[in-house]
Amino acid sequence: MRQEMSQVQEQRLQTVLAPQLRQSLECLQVPILELQNLIQHELETNPTLEQEAKDNDQLEVEPGTSEIEKEDAENSVDEDFEVLARLDDEWGDYFRENRPPPYNVDKNREKHDFMMNSLTESESLQQHLLEQLKYHGLSKQNKATAELLIGNIDSDGYLTSSPAELSATTGIPESQFEEMLDIIRDFHPIGVGARDLEDCLELQLKRLGVEDPHIYGIVKNHIHNLGKKNHTLIAKSEDIPIEKVSKIAEFIHTLEPRPGRIFSTETTHYVQPEATIKKVNGQYTVIMHNEYIPELRISNLYKKMIKDPSVTKESKEYVRNKIQAAVFLIKSIRQRQETLKNICWLILDVQEEFMNSGVSGLRPLVMADIASKLDIHETTVSRAISNKYIQTPQGLLEMKYFFTPGYCKNDGSLVSSRTIIDMVGNYISEEDPSKPLSDNAIVDLLKTNGFTIARRTVAKYRNQLNIPSSHQRKIS
C-alpha cells in the first residue's frame, strides 16, 4: 500500500458555541469573586463600558434619536440605542431594588482593598531552613551541599533523595551529604529531613528526650499496626501490657507526622456568599449580594460618537461592536443574578425546615426539580450552583449541599441522604470505644428509626465521613 498526503473538502454540521454564548455561560458558572475579575477585565479591554461608582453619578441618557433616523444605512442603529437607554435604566433599578439598604459602594471597596493589602506572603519551609543555615558558619562548599539537601526536602519536611543518590548525581562525597544532613535534622521544625515516617517520629522522640525502648520499638516495628489500632498484637510482640500500649499510642499521636505542614504554602481560597437567607419580620427571605458586583453602563461619549457625522465608518463600526459586547455582558450578569435568585427562593421553599432545625430537616432535592420549575435545562442549574455559596441560619453552605437524593421511611415520608449520613456519624460518636458499632449494628439502629438501609450503603456513608471500620476503632 502507498501512503500519501492529500487535501479533501467535505461538508459537515458541527455545533460551535458563539463567543457571546460562551461569555454568558462563564458569567453564570463563575462564583462572585471570579465574576468581579471578569468584569474588571472587560472594563480594561472595552472602552465603551463604564463602572458606575454612585447612584447619583449616573448621567442622563440623551433621548434624541431623530438625527440618527435621517442618516444613511451605516448609522441605522437607533433601535440599539433605544434598547440601550432602557437597559441603563432597568439595570440601575434592578441593583437599587435588590441591594439591602444602606448601600455604600465606596465603603465596601475600602474594606475589600484593606483586606487585600493586609495579605502577606508566608515563609516557605525551604526559606525557613535556609535562614537557619546562615548562622552555622559553614564553609562555602559545605553551605552549597546543605542547600542542595534543603532543595530536596519536600513541603512535608521529608528528604526525597538520599545522600547516596545526591552524591551519584553531583560528585560530592556521600559523607559530606551525611554530615550536612545531621546539621539540618537539628533545625526547626522538629523532624525535618527525615527519610520516612518512622525516622521522623524517632527524631522527635530523641529531641524530646524520650528513653523508653518500647516506644522506639513500637515506632520502628509496629507503625502499621498502630494505625490500625491493633494494640493486642503490639502488646504480644513487645511483651508489654496492653494498657501501656494504649498510653504509648496516645503519646505517639501527639507527634507531628508532617513537620513541614506549618509552612504550607497552599493557596487560601476565599468564598463570598451569593445570597443570604434570613428572617425578616418573622418570614424567611432571600437577599442577593448585588453590592459586590460593579454597576455597569455604556459610556455616553461613545454613544455620541456613533451619532457624530465626522467620525469615520470604520470607527463607528468598531464602537458599535464594542457597545454590543458591553450590552450583552450587562444582560448576562443580570440574567445570572435573576437565575441565582430564583434558585435560592426554590431552595428556601423546599428546605425551610432545614433553616429552622438543621440537618434533620433537610429534604430530598434534585436539580431536575429546580430545572422543571424554572423551565430551564438541568445543566443550567448545575452551572448556576457550581462553586456558589449561600449564607443560612445554619451557617455558610455550598449550594450543592441542598441537592441530595432521598430515602423513603417506613411511614412513607421522604428524608435526605444527608440526614442518614448525619445519623451514622452520631451513632459512632456515641458508641462505647471498647465495643464499637459494626456496620450491621448501625443498620439495625437505623431500622428502629424507620430506615431500611443496606449494609454496603452504611459502609459508604462511613467512608464519606472518614471513619474507619469497627475493628480499627476498637480501643482495648
N, C-alpha and C positions, 0 to 999 in steps of 0.2 A: 504493500500500500504506500502511496506517495502522500506525504504531509505537506501542506502549503497554507499560506495565509491569504485571506480574501475578505473583501467588504461586501456585506449583504444588507439591503434595505428591507425593512419589514414594518408593518403597521400593527400596533397593539394598544389596547386600553390599559391604562395604569393610573391608580389613584395617587394623586400628589397633593399634599396639603399646601394651600396658598400661604404666603408669608403672613398675611393678616390673621388667618385662622390659627397658625402656629403661635402667634403672639397672644391671641385670645386664650388659647389653651394654657399657655405659660402663665398668664395673669391669674387664671383660675387655679392652677396647680401649686404655685409657689406660696409659701407662708408669708405673713405680713412683713417680716423683716426683709426677706428677699425681694418682696414687691417694692419696698422702698428703694432698694438698689436698682431695680429695673427701671423705676420711674426716674431716678436720678440720671441714669444712663440716657434715657430718652430726652430729658431736659438738656443734657450736654450735647446731644447729637442732632436734635431737631430744633432749629432756631424759632420756629413758629409756636412752640409750646412754652408756656409760662406757668410758674407756680404762684398761686395767689396767697400772699402771706397773711392778709387780714381780710375780714368780710368787707370793711368799709373802704378797702383799696380797689375794689372791683370797678373797672372802668365801664362806662356805659357803652353798649354795643350800638354802633350807628345804624339806625333802621333804614336809611335811604337806599333803595336799590334801583331807582328809576334810571340812573346813569348806566347801570350795567345792562338794562334791557335795551338801551339804544346802541350798545356797542356790537361789534361783529361776532361771529361764531366763536372766536378764540377766547372771548371773555364771557361766554354764556354759563356762568356759574352762580346765578342769582339764587337758584334753589338750594345750592350747597350752603350759601350764606344765611338763608332763612332757617335752615335746619341747624346751622351753627349757632345762630343767635338764640334759638330755643334751647339748644343743648347747654349753652353757657348758663342760662337762667335755671334750667332744670337741675344741672349739676350742682350749682350753688345752693339751690333749695334743698336738694337731696342731702347734702352734707349738713346743712344747718338744722334740718329736721331730725337727723339721726345721730347728732353729736350730743352727749349729755352735757347740760349746762353746769357751771360756766365753762366756756371753751376759750382757751388761750394758746394759740399756736406757738408764740414766742416762748412761753413758759415751758411747754413740752419740749421744744427744741433745745432750750438751755439745759434741761435735765438730761436729755439724750447726749448732748455734747459733753456735759460734765462726766457722765458715766464712761463714755468712750475715751476721754482724755485721762481718766483715772486708771485705765488699764495699763499694767506694766508687764514687760516681758519677763517670764520666770526663768530662773537659772537652771540649766540642764545638769544632769548628773556628771557628764564629762567636764563641763566648765567648773563644777564644784571640786572635782578631783584634781584638775589642773591647777586650780587656785591653791590647794593644799600642797601640791608638788613644789611650788615656788619656795616654800620655807624649809626644804630639806637640804639645801646646799649641795646638790648633786653636780657632778661634772657634766660638761656639755654632752658627752657621749651617753652617760647614764640617763640624763634627762630625756634625750631623744628616745632611748629604749623604753623608758617609763611612759612616755607619751604614746608610743606605739601600742603598749599594753592597754592604756586607757582608751585608745581608739577602738580596741577590740572588746570593750565591755559594753554589753547591751543596756537598754533602758531599765531592765530589771536588776542590773548590778552584777550579772554573771559574765565570766570570761568566755568568749565564744571561740577563741583559738588558743590552743595550748602553747606553752613556751617552746616545745619541740617543733610544732608547726610553724611558729613565727621565726624560729631560728633557721629552719629549712628554706624559708622564702626570703629572708633578709640577709643571711650570712652572719648575723650576730650570734655569739655563743649562747647556747641554751642556759648555761649557768648564770649569764648576765641577766637574762629574762627572769629566771627564778629569783635572783637577788632583788630585782626591782619589784617583782610581784609580791614578795614578802613585805616590802615597804608599803605598797598600795593597799594590801589587805589589812593594814592597821589604820587606814583612813576612815573617815566618816562618809557614809553610814556604815554601821557595823554589819559585816557580812559581805561587803563589796569585794569583787574579784574572785568570788568562789567559782569552782568548776561545775558544781551541781548543787541540788538542794541539800543533800547530806553534808557536803562541805560547807555550805552557807550556814547551816544550823550549828555545826561544830565550831565555826569561827565565832559565832555569837556566844556559845556556851563558854568558850575559853576567855573571851573578853569580859564575860560576867563573873568569871572566877568559879565556875561550876566544876566540882571534882568528882561527883558521884559517877562511878564507871557504868552503872546500869543505865543512866541517862544517855551516855555516849553509845552504849551498846544498842539501845533501842533506836537511836537516831541512825546509826550505821547499818543495822541489820533488819530493822522492822519498820521502816518508814512507810512501806506499802500497807502493812497490816495496821499501822497506826491510823492511816487514812480511812481504812475500812472499820475502824473501832473494834478490831478483833483482839481485845485485851486478854482473853483467855489463852490464846495461842502464844502471845507475847510473854505472859506470866510463866507458862510452862517452859518456853525456850530459855528465858533468862533466869528461871528458878527463883522467882520472887513472888510475893503475894499479889493477887490481882488488885487489891486496894492501892498498893504502891504504884502499879502500872497506871491506874486511873489518875493518881496525883501527878505522875510524871507526864502523862498525856496532857493534862490541864496546863502544866508549866510549858511544855513544848508549843502548845497552841498560842502562847503569848509571844513567841518569837516571830520575826518577820521573814516570810519565805521569799519576798521580793524587796530587798533593801533599797533598790533604786526607785521604788514606787513614789516616794515622797518628792522626787524631782521629775515626775511625769510631765511631759510637755504636750500631752494630748490637748487638742483644741476644745475649749469650753463652748458648748452650743447654747446660745440664749434663745429663749422662746418668748413670744408675745401672744397672749390670747387674742383670738379674732373677735370674741364676744364675751359678755358676762351675763350669766343668768342669776338674777337676784329678785328678792321680793320687794315690790313697791306697792304700798297701800294694801298689804295682805295678799297680793297676787304676784305670781312669778312672771317676769318679763325678760325679754332678750334685749340687751343693749350692745349694739355694734360699736367696735372701737375704730370708727372712721377718723378720729382725730389723729391717728398715726399715719394716715395716708394723705399726702400732699393734695391740696385742692388745685386742679389744673384748669387752664383756659387757653384759648387761642389768642396770640398777640394781635392787638388792633393795628399795629404797624404793618404787619404783613397782610391783613385784610385790606387795608387801604392801598397797599402796593398792587394787589390784583386789580383794583379799580383805576389805577393810575395809567393813563394812555401813554405816558412817556416811558414806561417800563417795557422792555423787550418781550417778545413772545416766549423765548426760551426761559427767561427769568420767571415769568408768570407761571409757566408750566412747572418749573421746579418748586415754586412756592405752593402752587395748588396741590402737588403731590405730597409735600410736607404737611400741609394743612389736613389733607385727607387722612394721612397716617396718624396725626395728632388726634383728630376726631375719633378715629377707630380705637386708639388707646384709651381715650376717656370713656367711650362706650363700653370697652372691655372691662375696665375697672369697675364701672357702675354695675355691669351685669354680674361680675364676680361678687360684689357686695350683696346684691339682691339675692343671688343663689345661696350664698352662705347664710344670709339672714333667714331665708325660707327653710333651709335645712335645720338651723338652730331651733326655730319655732316648732318644727315637727319633732325634733329630738325632745324638746321640753314637753310636748303634748304626750309622747309615749312614756317618757322617763320622769314624770313629775313625782312619782312615789320615791324614785331614787333620790331626788333632790331633798326629800324630807327624811328618809330613813337610811340611805346609803346602799351598799351592795345588795342587801336583802330585798330591796325594792326595785332592782334592775330588771327590766323586761326584755324579752327577745326582740331583736330588731335587725333586719337585713336591708342592704342597700336597695334591693328591688322594691321594697315597700315605699321608701322615700322617692325613688325614681318614678313610680307609678302615680304617686300623689302630686308630684311637681311636673309630670308629663315631660320628663327628660330621660336620657339614656342612663343606664346603671353605671357606665364608665364615667359619665359626667359627675355623678355623685362620688365615685371613687377618687377622681381627680380633685374634687372640691374639698374633701375632708382629709386628703393626704397631708401629713405633717402639720395639721392645723390643731390648735388647742382652744379650749373653752374654759372659762372660769366659772365654777359652780359652787353652791353651798358646801359640796363635799370635796372641794379642792380644785386645783388646776389639772385638767384631764385632756388627753388627746381625744379628738372627735371619734376616732375609730374605737375608742373604749366602749362607746354606747352601742356598737353594732356587734351583736353576738347571736349565735343560734340559740334556740330554746329547747327546753325539755318539758314534757308533759307529765305532771304529777299524777299520782293515782286518782286524785279527785277531779282530774280534767283541767286544772289550771296550768298556765304556762309560766316558766321561770327561765331566766337567762342562765347560760352555761357558766358565767362568771359567779353566779350565786353558788353553784355546785363547787367550783374551784375554791371559793372562799370558805365553804363549809369543810372541805377536805383539809385546808390549812388550819382551821380552828380545831378540828378533831385531833390533828397531830400535835398542835401546840399544847393541848391539854392532856396528852397521854402520859402514862407512867413511863419514865425513861428506862426503867428496868424491864418493862413489859410493853414495848412499842406496838402500835396497832399495825397489823398486816393489811394489805390491800383488800383481802376478803372481809376482814373485820370492818373496814371502812364502808365496804359495800353493804354490809348488814346494818350499820348505823344509818346510812342514807335511806335504806329501805324502810326503817322505822319512822323516818320523817317524810315518807311518801314518794321517794325517788327510787326507781328501778334502774340502776346503772351497772354496766358490765365492769368486771374487774380490770380489764385492759384499759378502760376509759379512766378509771381511778388512777391507774399507774401513769397514764399520760398526763393527767392533771397534776399528779405529784411531781413528775419530772418538770413540768412547766413552772412549778414553784421552787425548783432546785432543791427538793427534799430527797435525801437518799432512802433506800429501802429500809424496812423494819430491822433487818439483820444488821445493817450498817449503823442504824440509830441506837441500837441497844447498848446500854451502859450497865455493865455488870457491877 
